[in-house]
């Protein structure tokens, strides 16, 4: 969860304009490609040396290493997300099709347990075609589950071992819930204070401006007559130079209130639509084949980075050319369910996926054992799992985000890559200000700031987040594997990490709480200390296999 009240923009003013927009939730709602800042178009495909940006050298790989070569295998990447627009102009030819299933005959032709699963499966729906869209956070669901049992408990003396464990989890979730309510309430107050300050500044400068919401060029022309007007001009110049737009305040206020009413609403029970028992792993016959769902923005964006058509003269260039996207809808607006994640992983493995991209995460995992079993199942079948590190600027070595490669027995699965986010420019701001990191737990970084990708309805958008670093890594993995399918998942992972380009200089430690500028070595933020690189990975794969 990332939230930052607009008042922080005034207090700190230390982040780039794009990351201000990201932190404040200033998200586009889909637009034409030429309406976006094309300076950022496909930058993740560029090369650090020749293009002077911290991309992953995909274009260089195609131009220098892959000319005249033919991929040996079409790689299937399962995208576990909130849904994907499988009809998008830049993706429709890259969607996995289950050829063993006859479309729309209401029969399970391939006997895999899912009826008419042509392009994947939707674990957030029911047989009537209804879909779950908005859910609450996992810690809210834990509160809801145990409230009647533990609300009046003051001592654990008479509880069984299992009950004590559940009670401790309940108390953790209760604290998390109270902290979250307090934080949002405080941020709403700060937003109102800032709005008052902003409105006052606009009124003071209104005799000098033509518009109620003046742009930077108008403000710069103002010649204040007193200190009050000078202070008002200074404030507006500061925030507008940092990418502030007047819509940000309304957007953030709406989003915070929405969170109170949905994600933090104990009374919300979105799962009723699905109709299953979310804590019963033996109840498997649920969902439907609507892989688009009501909110396909995030999943479409992720999928575009991996495999948007490079040869249709439309939109963006995905990373892997010979790839198919298998769609698994399991991530609502709110926290995903462990059961859905576990079943999605197993579905992907059983239906031929080579790579599973997981651009999601949460703080609590009640059925972690079930997810661990699915992860081990993927490992035993040679499937590579790629996971976003998270967007809380947290150290994953000490703060867990689920799902995780760390099993309940404290061992680590080997078929897993965790990815942090880097910016376009190689300087002190190389790590995304929001990106989670960890010298032991985050394997590598990849582009994740100011990324242009797909939006439903054949539209486009620009976003930031480790959610989009993960598909960069998945795309590079798919590209390498398509030319060197003889590699095992573990060999591929080793190649991807060994070939990551090191960045030897110091950078600012990600910090979205206070934006304090603490310098650290980039090498201390991940296992590799580098950024994934397609060109170097392909060269290493060639050497390893010949």
C-alpha positions in Angstrom: 0.0 0.0 0.0 1.4 3.4 -1.0 -0.2 6.6 0.3 1.4 10.0 0.8 -0.6 13.0 1.8 -0.1 16.1 -0.4 1.2 18.0 2.6 4.4 15.9 2.4 5.0 17.3 -1.0 5.3 20.8 0.5 7.3 19.6 3.5 10.0 17.6 1.7 10.0 18.5 -2.1 12.8 16.1 -2.8 11.4 13.5 -5.3 11.1 13.6 -9.0 7.9 14.9 -10.6 7.0 11.4 -11.8 7.4 9.9 -8.4 5.4 12.7 -6.8 2.6 11.8 -9.2 3.0 8.1 -8.4 3.0 8.6 -4.6 0.0 10.9 -4.8 -1.9 8.4 -6.9 -2.1 10.8 -9.9 -2.9 7.9 -12.3 -4.0 8.3 -15.8 -7.2 6.5 -16.7 -6.0 5.3 -20.0 -5.3 7.5 -23.0 -3.8 7.5 -26.5 -0.2 6.8 -26.8 0.7 10.2 -28.2 -1.0 11.9 -25.2 1.7 10.4 -22.9 5.3 11.7 -22.5 6.9 9.7 -25.3 10.3 10.5 -23.8 9.6 7.4 -21.6 8.3 5.1 -24.4 10.1 1.7 -24.4 13.0 3.0 -22.3 13.2 -0.2 -20.4 14.3 -1.9 -23.7 17.3 0.5 -24.1 21.0 0.0 -23.2 22.9 1.6 -20.4 26.0 2.2 -22.5 24.8 3.2 -25.9 21.5 4.9 -24.8 22.7 6.2 -21.5 19.6 5.0 -19.6 19.3 2.1 -17.1 17.3 -0.2 -19.4 17.8 -3.9 -19.9 19.4 -3.9 -23.4 16.5 -5.8 -25.1 16.8 -3.8 -28.4 20.6 -4.3 -28.5 20.1 -8.0 -28.0 17.7 -8.3 -30.9 19.9 -6.1 -33.1 23.2 -7.8 -32.3 22.7 -11.2 -30.9 19.4 -12.5 -32.3 19.6 -11.5 -36.0 19.0 -14.5 -38.2 18.2 -16.7 -35.2 14.8 -18.4 -34.6 13.4 -19.0 -31.2 13.4 -22.7 -30.4 10.3 -22.6 -28.1 7.3 -20.5 -27.4 7.4 -19.6 -23.7 4.2 -19.4 -21.8 4.2 -16.8 -19.0 1.3 -17.0 -16.6 0.3 -13.6 -15.3 -1.5 -13.9 -11.9 -3.1 -10.5 -11.5 -6.5 -8.7 -11.6 -7.3 -9.6 -15.2 -6.0 -8.8 -18.6 -7.6 -7.2 -21.7 -7.0 -10.1 -24.1 -8.5 -8.1 -26.9 -6.0 -5.2 -26.7 -4.6 -4.2 -30.1 -1.0 -4.7 -28.9 -1.5 -8.0 -27.1 -4.4 -10.0 -28.7 -2.0 -12.1 -30.7 0.1 -13.0 -27.7 -2.6 -14.6 -25.5 -2.3 -18.3 -24.6 -5.0 -20.5 -25.9 -6.0 -23.8 -24.4 -6.3 -25.9 -27.6 -7.6 -28.9 -25.6 -10.7 -27.0 -24.7 -13.7 -26.4 -27.0 -14.8 -22.8 -26.5 -18.2 -22.0 -25.0 -19.7 -25.6 -24.9 -20.0 -25.5 -21.1 -17.9 -28.6 -20.8 -14.6 -29.5 -19.3 -13.2 -31.0 -22.4 -9.6 -31.4 -21.2 -10.7 -32.7 -17.8 -8.5 -30.3 -15.9 -11.3 -29.2 -13.6 -12.1 -25.9 -15.3 -15.0 -25.4 -17.8 -14.2 -23.5 -21.0 -10.8 -22.3 -19.7 -9.7 -21.0 -23.1 -7.2 -18.4 -22.0 -6.8 -19.2 -18.3 -9.1 -18.9 -15.3 -10.8 -16.4 -13.1 -10.7 -17.4 -9.4 -12.6 -14.3 -8.5 -16.0 -15.1 -10.1 -18.9 -17.6 -10.0 -20.6 -19.9 -12.4 -23.2 -17.2 -13.1 -20.6 -14.9 -14.5 -20.5 -12.5 -11.6 -17.1 -11.2 -10.6 -15.5 -10.0 -7.3 -13.8 -6.6 -7.8 -13.2 -4.9 -4.5 -12.0 -6.7 -1.3 -10.6 -5.7 2.0 -7.0 -6.2 3.3 -6.0 -9.6 4.7 -5.5 -8.3 8.2 -9.1 -7.0 8.1 -10.3 -10.5 7.0 -8.4 -12.0 9.9 -10.1 -9.7 12.3 -13.4 -10.6 10.9 -12.7 -14.3 11.2 -11.5 -14.2 14.8 -13.4 -11.3 16.3 -16.2 -13.3 17.9 -13.6 -15.7 19.4 -11.0 -13.3 20.8 -12.6 -9.9 21.1 -13.2 -10.4 24.9 -10.2 -12.5 25.6 -7.7 -10.9 28.1 -5.5 -13.9 28.8 -4.3 -16.9 26.8 -4.0 -19.2 29.8 -6.9 -21.4 28.8 -6.3 -21.5 25.1 -4.9 -24.4 23.1 -1.6 -24.1 21.2 -3.4 -23.5 17.9 -5.8 -21.0 19.6 -2.8 -19.1 21.1 -1.2 -18.8 17.6 -4.4 -17.5 16.2 -4.9 -15.1 19.0 -1.4 -13.7 18.5 -2.1 -13.2 14.8 -5.4 -11.6 15.7 -3.7 -9.1 18.0 -1.1 -8.3 15.3 -3.9 -7.7 12.8 -5.8 -5.6 15.3 -2.8 -3.3 15.9 -2.3 -3.1 12.1 -5.9 -2.1 11.6 -5.9 0.6 14.3 -2.6 2.0 13.0 -4.0 2.1 9.5 -7.2 3.9 10.6 -5.1 6.4 12.6 -2.8 7.0 9.6 -5.5 7.6 7.1 -7.4 9.9 9.4 -4.2 11.9 9.9 -3.5 12.1 6.2 -7.0 13.3 5.5 -6.5 16.0 8.1 -3.2 17.0 6.4 -4.8 17.0 3.0 -7.5 19.4 4.3 -4.8 21.6 5.9 -2.9 21.7 2.6 -6.0 22.4 0.6 -6.8 25.4 2.9 -3.2 26.7 2.4 -3.4 26.1 -1.4 -6.8 27.8 -1.7 -5.5 30.8 0.3 -2.5 31.1 -2.1 -4.7 30.9 -5.1 -7.0 33.6 -3.8 -4.0 35.9 -3.1 -2.7 35.5 -6.6 -6.1 35.5 -8.4 -5.7 39.2 -9.4 -2.6 38.2 -11.4 -3.9 35.1 -13.1 -6.5 34.3 -15.7 -7.3 30.8 -14.6 -8.7 29.5 -11.3 -6.0 26.8 -11.4 -3.0 28.6 -12.9 -0.1 26.7 -14.5 3.5 27.3 -13.7 4.2 29.8 -16.5 1.4 32.1 -15.1 2.7 31.9 -11.6 6.2 32.7 -12.6 5.0 36.0 -14.2 3.4 37.2 -11.0 5.0 40.2 -9.4 4.0 40.1 -5.7 3.4 43.3 -3.8 3.8 42.0 -0.3 5.2 39.1 1.7 2.0 37.2 1.7 1.8 37.2 -2.1 5.5 36.3 -2.3 5.0 33.3 0.0 1.9 32.3 -2.1 3.9 32.5 -5.3 6.8 30.5 -3.7 4.4 27.7 -2.6 2.7 27.4 -6.0 6.0 27.4 -7.8 7.5 24.7 -5.6 4.6 22.3 -6.0 4.0 22.9 -9.7 7.6 22.4 -10.5 7.5 19.0 -8.8 4.6 17.8 -11.0 1.7 18.7 -8.7 -1.7 19.0 -10.4 -4.8 20.3 -8.8 -6.6 17.0 -9.4 -4.2 15.3 -7.0 -5.9 16.6 -3.9 -9.3 15.4 -5.0 -8.0 12.0 -6.2 -6.1 11.3 -3.0 -9.0 12.4 -0.8 -11.3 10.1 -2.7 -8.8 7.2 -2.6 -8.3 7.5 1.2 -12.1 7.6 1.8 -12.5 4.7 -0.5 -9.9 2.7 1.5 -11.8 3.4 4.7 -15.1 2.2 3.1 -13.7 -0.9 1.3 -10.3 -2.2 2.1 -10.6 -1.4 5.8 -14.3 -2.1 6.1 -14.8 -5.1 8.4 -18.4 -5.4 7.3 -17.4 -5.9 3.6 -17.7 -9.5 2.4 -16.9 -9.5 -1.3 -16.2 -13.2 -1.3 -19.9 -13.8 -1.1 -20.0 -13.3 -4.9 -17.6 -16.2 -5.4 -19.6 -18.4 -3.0 -16.8 -20.6 -1.7 -15.1 -21.0 1.7 -11.9 -19.1 1.2 -10.2 -21.1 4.1 -11.1 -24.5 2.7 -8.4 -25.7 0.3 -10.4 -28.8 -0.6 -13.2 -26.7 -2.2 -11.8 -26.2 -5.7 -14.8 -25.9 -8.0 -15.3 -22.2 -8.2 -14.6 -19.3 -10.5 -15.3 -18.8 -14.2 -13.5 -18.2 -17.5 -13.8 -14.4 -17.6 -10.1 -13.6 -17.5 -10.7 -9.9 -18.3 -12.9 -9.1 -15.3 -14.1 -5.7 -14.2 -10.6 -4.2 -13.5 -8.0 -5.4 -16.0 -5.8 -2.2 -15.8 -3.0 -3.6 -13.7 -2.8 -7.0 -15.4 -2.9 -5.5 -18.9 -0.1 -3.2 -18.0 2.0 -6.1 -16.7 1.3 -8.3 -19.7 2.2 -5.6 -22.2 5.7 -5.2 -20.7 6.3 -8.9 -21.1 4.9 -9.5 -24.5 3.3 -6.6 -26.3 3.7 -7.1 -30.1 7.1 -5.7 -31.2 6.2 -6.0 -34.9 2.8 -4.4 -35.5 3.8 -0.7 -35.5 1.4 -0.1 -32.7 1.8 0.9 -29.1 4.8 -0.3 -27.1 7.4 -3.0 -27.6 7.2 -5.9 -25.2 10.4 -7.7 -24.2 9.8 -11.3 -25.4 8.7 -11.8 -29.0 7.9 -15.5 -28.9 5.7 -15.6 -25.8 2.2 -16.4 -24.8 0.4 -14.8 -21.8 -1.8 -17.2 -19.7 -4.2 -15.1 -17.7 -5.1 -16.0 -14.1 -7.4 -13.6 -12.4 -6.7 -13.8 -8.6 -5.9 -10.3 -7.4 -8.9 -8.0 -6.5 -8.8 -4.3 -5.6 -7.6 -5.2 -2.1 -5.6 -8.2 -0.9 -5.5 -11.4 -2.8 -6.6 -14.7 -1.1 -4.0 -17.3 -0.4 -6.2 -20.0 -1.7 -6.6 -18.3 -5.1 -2.8 -17.7 -5.3 -2.1 -21.4 -4.6 -4.6 -22.6 -7.1 -3.4 -20.1 -9.7 0.2 -21.4 -9.4 -1.0 -25.0 -9.7 -3.2 -24.2 -12.7 -0.2 -22.5 -14.4 2.0 -25.5 -13.8 -0.5 -28.1 -14.8 -1.3 -26.2 -18.0 2.2 -25.7 -19.3 3.4 -22.3 -18.0 7.1 -21.9 -18.0 7.2 -18.7 -16.0 4.8 -17.2 -13.4 4.7 -13.5 -12.9 3.4 -12.3 -9.5 3.1 -8.5 -9.3 1.2 -8.5 -5.9 1.9 -8.9 -2.2 0.4 -8.4 1.2 1.4 -8.3 4.9 -0.3 -11.4 6.2 -0.8 -15.0 4.9 -3.2 -17.2 6.9 -2.8 -20.1 4.5 0.9 -19.7 3.8 1.4 -23.5 4.0 -1.0 -23.9 1.1 0.9 -21.4 -0.9 4.2 -22.9 0.0 3.0 -26.3 -1.2 2.0 -24.7 -4.6 5.4 -23.0 -4.8 7.2 -26.3 -4.2 5.0 -27.9 -6.8 6.1 -25.3 -9.3 9.7 -25.9 -8.3 9.4 -29.6 -8.8 8.1 -29.0 -12.3 10.8 -26.6 -13.4 8.7 -23.5 -13.4 10.3 -20.1 -12.7 8.5 -17.8 -10.3 9.1 -14.0 -10.6 7.8 -11.7 -7.8 7.6 -8.0 -7.2 9.5 -6.9 -4.1 6.9 -4.4 -3.0 6.4 -0.6 -2.8 6.8 0.3 0.8 10.5 1.2 0.6 11.0 -1.6 3.1 13.9 -3.9 3.8 12.6 -7.3 2.8 15.4 -8.9 4.9 13.5 -7.8 8.0 9.9 -7.1 6.7 8.1 -10.0 5.1 5.8 -9.6 2.1 3.7 -12.5 1.0 3.9 -14.7 -1.0 7.6 -15.2 -0.3 10.4 -17.6 -1.3 11.0 -18.2 2.4 9.1 -21.3 3.4 7.6 -22.0 6.9 10.6 -24.1 7.7 12.9 -21.1 7.0 14.4 -22.7 3.9 14.3 -20.9 0.6 12.9 -22.2 -2.7 15.3 -22.0 -5.6 13.0 -21.3 -8.5 12.2 -17.7 -7.4 13.4 -14.2 -8.4 12.4 -11.2 -6.4 12.7 -7.9 -8.2 13.1 -4.2 -7.1 12.5 -1.1 -9.2 15.0 1.2 -10.7 14.6 4.6 -12.5 15.7 5.6 -16.0 18.8 7.6 -15.0 21.9 6.2 -13.4 22.6 8.5 -10.5 21.8 8.7 -6.8 18.1 8.3 -7.6 18.6 5.0 -9.4 16.4 2.9 -7.0 12.8 3.8 -7.1 12.0 5.9 -4.0 9.2 3.4 -3.2 11.0 0.2 -4.0 11.5 -2.5 -1.4 15.0 -3.8 -1.2 17.1 -6.5 0.6 20.7 -7.7 0.3 19.5 -11.2 1.1 16.0 -11.4 -0.2 15.7 -9.1 -3.3 17.6 -10.7 -6.1 17.9 -8.0 -8.7 16.5 -4.7 -9.9 14.7 -3.9 -13.1 13.1 -0.7 -14.7 9.9 0.2 -12.7 9.6 4.0 -12.8 7.9 5.9 -15.6 6.9 2.8 -17.6 4.5 3.1 -20.5 2.4 0.1 -21.2 -1.1 -1.1 -22.0 -4.5 0.0 -20.6 -7.8 -1.8 -21.4 -9.7 -0.7 -24.5 -6.5 -0.5 -26.7 -5.4 2.5 -24.7 -2.1 3.2 -22.9 -0.8 4.5 -19.6 2.3 5.4 -17.7 2.9 4.0 -14.2 5.6 3.2 -11.6 6.0 0.3 -9.2 7.8 -2.9 -8.6 4.7 -4.5 -10.1 6.2 -3.4 -13.4 9.8 -4.3 -12.6 8.7 -7.9 -12.1 7.4 -8.3 -15.7 10.6 -6.8 -17.1 12.4 -9.6 -15.4 9.8 -12.1 -16.5 10.1 -10.8 -20.1 13.9 -11.1 -20.1 13.6 -14.6 -18.7 11.1 -15.6 -21.4 13.3 -14.1 -24.1 16.4 -16.0 -23.0 14.4 -19.2 -22.5 12.8 -19.1 -25.9 16.3 -19.3 -27.5 17.8 -21.7 -24.9 15.0 -24.0 -23.8 17.4 -26.6 -22.8 18.2 -24.6 -19.7 16.5 -25.6 -16.5 14.6 -23.1 -14.4 17.5 -23.0 -11.9 20.1 -22.6 -14.6 18.1 -19.8 -16.2 17.8 -18.0 -12.8 21.6 -18.4 -12.3 22.2 -16.8 -15.7 19.9 -13.9 -15.1 21.4 -13.1 -11.8 25.0 -13.7 -12.8 24.6 -11.4 -15.9 23.0 -8.5 -14.0 24.9 -5.3 -14.6 26.5 -4.0 -11.5 26.1 -0.3 -10.5 29.2 0.5 -8.4 28.2 3.9 -7.0 26.2 5.1 -4.0 22.5 5.8 -4.3 19.8 7.1 -2.1 18.2 4.5 0.1 14.5 4.1 -0.9 12.4 6.0 1.6 8.8 6.9 0.9 8.0 7.7 4.5 10.2 10.8 5.0 12.2 11.0 1.8 15.3 11.3 3.9 18.4 11.1 1.6 20.6 8.4 3.0 23.4 7.3 0.7 24.1 3.6 0.5 25.9 1.4 -2.0 23.5 0.1 -4.7 25.2 -3.3 -4.2 23.7 -3.4 -0.7 20.1 -3.3 -1.9 20.0 -6.7 -3.6 21.7 -10.1 -3.9 23.3 -9.2 -7.2 23.8 -5.5 -6.7 22.7 -5.1 -10.3 20.0 -4.6 -12.9 18.9 -7.5 -15.0 20.2 -7.3 -18.6 18.9 -9.3 -21.6 22.0 -8.8 -23.7 24.4 -10.1 -21.1 22.0 -12.9 -20.2 21.8 -14.1 -23.8 25.6 -14.1 -24.1 26.0 -16.0 -20.9 23.3 -18.5 -22.0 25.1 -19.1 -25.3 28.4 -19.8 -23.4 26.7 -22.1 -21.0 25.0 -24.2 -23.6 27.8 -24.5 -26.2 
